[in-house]
Amino acid sequence: MQSCRLCTSVRCTDEKLSGCNSLPGSTTLNSIVQILIPLLVGFLITQISTLTTSAYLHRALAHKAVRFHPALALFLRFFLWLTTGVKSREWAAVHRKHHAFTDQESDPHSPAQLGWIRVQLTNFWLYRNAANDPVTVQKWGRDLAPDRWDRVLFDRGMLGLGTSTLLLCIWLGWWQGVLAFSFHVVSYVVLSGAVNAVGHTFGRRPFANSATNLHWLAALTSGEGYHNNHHGLPTSARFGSRPLDLDAAWWFIKVAEKMRLAEVRDVSAKKVAV
């Protein structure tokens, strides 16, 4: 009888402990954590993607302000293939056209022509319309002919995006992986739109052009928020003008330069009020 009572007591204790582990508050906390982790992973991917976009697509490819070592350039292209699916020459061509017709009728994404809210909300489709125009790509990207890597891999953007999603699902779990990559895609598109919309509407204009400088936007876009500085000095690899400016892509370029993995063409950014 004593043995039975002992077994019963142990079972009761186990049931109580099990109950403690499944308290409503504990379940809610676990659910929140399961959602927050994918969101944080997605945000981190967006930040690295934005840095890579700014350093490679924008400063190196579109403006040739910096030249990366071929091995580092290939790595940056591979990361962009995984996280954005963007064709490099299309991105550079559309951006060059933007500089040639800034806030004029032929600008692919001008808030002065379309309104900043429309550009913010439809920037992705405005970009795609310009990128799908063979005349735009041929005229403004004529020096960026596809190489072997483009033909074999990097021009297959959906394959890159699908590969990233699969890897995240394997790592985090199927729905967490999908959530992480979806949050990244939305964040990347929103921030890209903000550079073209908000970055041509609100903020300071130390240089005489229609773009603006915004510290908070620069912090979220690896320095792209210093858009007025960039339009004032488009061949400069440095967008921030002061030592404490939040120009993460410039910091990356400087580290690469010290490691002899980058050669900066021009650093002519002057100290201006921002």
Disulfide bonds with the S-S distance in Angstrom:
none
